[in-house]
Each structure stands twice: as structure tokens, then as C-alpha cells.
Amino acid sequence: MFCYLWTDKKKSLPYLLFVEGNFLHHPKLEKGTRSRMKTFTVDPKEDLPLETIRLLLTDALALYKSGKIKTK
């Protein structure tokens, strides 16, 4: 599992969840009560922050490519 797009049931806002989010450091990532995952909430009334999303996806993918996060 890498990441997925979902909707917060309480806030009704979409978000990207990064499974190994603890390894990612960005001011817009929220840890909440999860132990290793972080979320990036998106405002559906605004344009997508494509550069931020691209940066987060690139950084997360680099964790797997470098071997820092093991894959099966």
C-alpha cells in the first residue's frame, strides 16, 4: 500500500492518505491519531495544489525506490 484518495466522513473533505507518512515532512500533512500514516486534505472548492501533490507523491515514491521502506 502506497497512498489512496478518500473522503473524511466527519468533515466531508477529500484527502490523500500516505501509508508511510511518518517518513514525510511537509507542513500540510496531518498525522491525527494514526501511528504511521499522514493525510493531505484537499479543499474541493479550490483548485488542486498540483505542485504540492506532485512533491508529496515524488517524496513518498522515493522512500520505496531507495529501499528505506521495504516492499514484499
Secondary structure, 3 states (H helix, E strand, C coil): CCEEEEECCCCCCEEEEECCHHHCCCCCCECCCCCCCEEEECCCCCCCCHHHHHHHHHHHHHHHHHCCCCCC
